[in-house]
Amino acid sequence: METNEISFETLPKAVAYLVSEVAALKQLIEKGQTSVAPQKRIPIGIEEASRTIGKAKPTIYALVRKRLLPCYKNGKKLYFFEDELLEWISQGKKKTLLEIESEVKANYKKDFRGTGR
């Protein structure tokens, strides 16, 4: 909302705008952030990567060698970014039966939409 004058007609839109702004501020406060500025990404070594994903160092080396784990190499040293490791973990999520069932229902409806069945 750019205008400072609120009329009876624009009141619902203004309230919706304020609610969304308050929700965004609440998220920032809950995360402990005081500003919207992006945080610097600081690379971590293999020790901290091992703790982050809960794998032993030899397992991490094997995953890197197979190019399954996101990493960066400078000389002989490996570097990782914590957000990329957490994303890698989340990609391995197993779906619940409820999620699978809802996907099947959605695909079933999509397949038979407009076929006259």
C-alpha positions in Angstrom: 0.0 0.0 0.0 1.5 3.3 -1.0 -1.3 5.7 -0.1 -1.7 7.0 3.4 -5.4 7.7 3.0 -7.7 4.7 3.8 -11.3 4.9 2.8 -14.1 2.5 3.7 -13.7 0.8 0.3 -10.0 0.2 0.6 -10.1 -0.8 4.3 -10.2 -4.6 3.6 -7.2 -4.3 1.3 -5.3 -2.2 3.9 -6.0 -4.7 6.6 -4.9 -7.6 4.5 -1.7 -5.7 3.7 -1.0 -5.1 7.4 -1.6 -8.7 8.3 0.9 -9.9 5.7 3.5 -7.3 6.9 3.0 -8.4 10.6 3.4 -12.1 9.6 6.7 -11.3 7.8 8.0 -9.4 10.8 6.9 -12.2 13.1 8.9 -14.7 11.0 12.0 -12.5 11.1 11.7 -12.1 14.9 11.2 -15.9 15.4 14.3 -16.6 13.3 16.3 -14.1 15.4 17.0 -11.9 12.5 16.8 -8.1 12.9 17.1 -7.2 9.2 16.2 -8.5 5.9 19.8 -8.3 4.6 21.1 -11.6 3.3 23.5 -13.4 5.6 27.0 -14.2 4.5 27.5 -17.8 3.6 30.5 -19.1 5.5 32.0 -22.4 4.2 32.5 -25.1 6.7 35.1 -27.9 6.8 34.6 -31.7 6.7 34.4 -31.9 10.5 31.4 -29.6 10.8 29.8 -31.1 7.7 30.1 -34.5 9.4 28.3 -33.2 12.4 25.7 -31.3 10.3 24.5 -34.3 8.3 25.4 -37.0 10.9 27.7 -39.0 8.7 31.3 -40.2 9.3 34.1 -38.5 7.4 34.8 -41.6 5.2 31.2 -41.6 4.2 31.4 -37.9 3.3 34.5 -38.6 1.2 32.7 -41.4 -0.6 29.6 -39.2 -1.3 31.8 -36.5 -2.6 33.8 -38.9 -4.8 30.5 -40.2 -6.3 29.4 -36.5 -6.8 26.3 -37.0 -4.6 27.1 -34.4 -2.0 27.4 -30.7 -2.8 30.9 -29.5 -2.1 33.7 -27.2 -3.1 37.4 -27.9 -3.4 40.3 -25.5 -3.1 43.6 -27.4 -3.4 43.3 -30.5 -1.3 40.7 -29.1 1.1 36.9 -29.7 0.9 34.4 -27.0 1.8 30.7 -27.2 2.3 27.8 -24.7 2.9 25.4 -25.7 5.7 22.3 -24.6 3.8 23.3 -26.9 0.8 23.9 -29.8 3.1 20.5 -29.3 4.8 18.8 -29.1 1.3 20.6 -32.3 0.4 19.1 -34.0 3.4 15.6 -32.7 2.7 15.8 -34.1 -0.9 15.9 -37.6 0.6 12.6 -37.3 2.4 10.4 -40.3 2.3 6.7 -39.6 1.6 4.1 -40.6 4.1 1.2 -42.8 3.0 -1.1 -39.8 3.2 1.1 -37.8 0.9 1.3 -40.7 -1.6 -2.5 -41.2 -1.5 -3.2 -37.5 -2.1 -0.8 -37.4 -5.1 -2.5 -40.5 -6.6 -5.9 -38.9 -6.1 -4.7 -35.6 -7.7 -3.2 -37.4 -10.7 -6.3 -39.6 -11.1 -8.5 -36.6 -11.2 -6.1 -34.8 -13.6 -6.0 -37.9 -16.0 -9.7 -38.2 -16.2 -10.6 -34.6 -16.4 -12.4 -33.9 -19.6 -12.6 -37.5 -20.8 -16.3 -37.9 -20.1 -15.8 -40.4 -17.3 
